[in-house]
Amino acid sequence: MTTLPKALYTAAQTRELDRLAIAAGTPGAELMARAGQAAFDTLCERWPEARRIAVLCGGGNNGGDGYVVARLAHAAGLAPQIHFTTPPDTLKGDALTMADRCRDAGIPMTPLTLDSLPEGVDVLVDGLLGTGLSGALRDEMAALLTALNALPVPRMALDIPSGLGADTGVPLGAVLAADLTCTFIGLKRGLLTGEGPVYSGELYFFDLQVDRDVYSQVPADCRVPVPANLHALLPPRRADGHKGHYGHVLVIGGDHGFAGAPVMSAQAAARCGAGKVSLITRPEHVAVALIRQPEIMVRGIENAREAQPLLEAATVIAIGPGLGRSDWGQALLALALESGKPLVVDADALSLMAADDRIGHGDWVLTPHPGELGRILELPKEDIQSNRKGFAQAAARRFWSVCVLKGHRTIITDGDHTSLNRTGNPGMATGGSG
């Protein structure tokens, strides 16, 4: 199957799925044969003119899948050549079985080194490194992957591109970038988060006919929401409903010179169906807001105490867009935190909150980008990107909230249950998309 499932797994969970499938009666060699067949069929569909196939085989089951691809290519009359990093006669288990079959078929096998890279081939098949990587690659392997990336030939990865962290999507020193990746049994989270989508190319998933009962025994690490699930969260409206039935959103933000963000946020709330929308901002921004969206109730204030009646009237408060970090913004944030109302905390409010010891009460939503989450957790942005799910969960647990970590493939988590949003595109990389 090539439709991507909604359940995402860690490398350890995928190994457990594999173990359970074998325990349920499907031999490991059969699963390996199915993986190789699925990959070979995909290769033929994607590159139908390819004849000279260089299959790169490592020392584990990932390499075993590669040996299956090579044998199937040979049987189909193509010209495969195997380039190995681990001598085939030192392999173990099912990988050794598949390598022996290739040797018996007379398929050429040569060591893969910087001095003996594949030449004159139509496609590279990457079966070098699987999902078991955790630390940085050895220098020689990183150099080899870099050299292979420089070859002007399309590449297909088996299960995961070599060098990519299966759980985080972080390169572990170097990654053999793929134009297409065939992944098996469990869809690895690292293929869909971090830099995984950059390196994996087109993504194909094959469950290898593993029984549904096996999947029921391993709870998914993360899920991908679908529109149908989200629609179910929105109750139908009564025919006699009026604006008082559908909530009062209060947006707070817009210090001197930052009118746009809070106005756009208030406008979005109005367009999404909020019954009433109010905006607290600096007085000079009132006219801009009314021109942009006249149904917004705008209050320009200089003293935070003037905001109290509006906070009391609100159903939910969104604070942070263009808030700034001056005394004005800090005072408004303090009132919002003390209000006891459900909060959406964004932008500058997150940076101000990083120094606040108050804990949420179950109905806060934090919407940081990696830099803001780093400030909250007192970590460098690069650390956040190295484990987006883990650090989003840490923030959700610390503030007893939902954390929406923005970026490529947004993470949504309450600390225990996590979703990954696959929508979005590089065209959103512009101010205002947040």
PyMOL commands that set and color helices and strands:
alter all, ss='L'
color gray80, all
select helices_A, chain A and resi 11-23+28-46+61-75+88-90+93-104+139-149+189-191+196-200+212-216+227-231+243-245+260-271+283-292+304-313+327-338+347-353+370-377+381-386+388-398+426-428
alter helices_A, ss='H'
color red, helices_A
select strands_A, chain A and resi 7-8+52-57+79-84+109-111+123-127+155-158+180-184+202-206+222-223+248-252+276-281+297-300+316-319+343-346+364-367+402-405+410-413+418-421
alter strands_A, ss='S'
color yellow, strands_A
deselect
rebuild
show_as cartoon
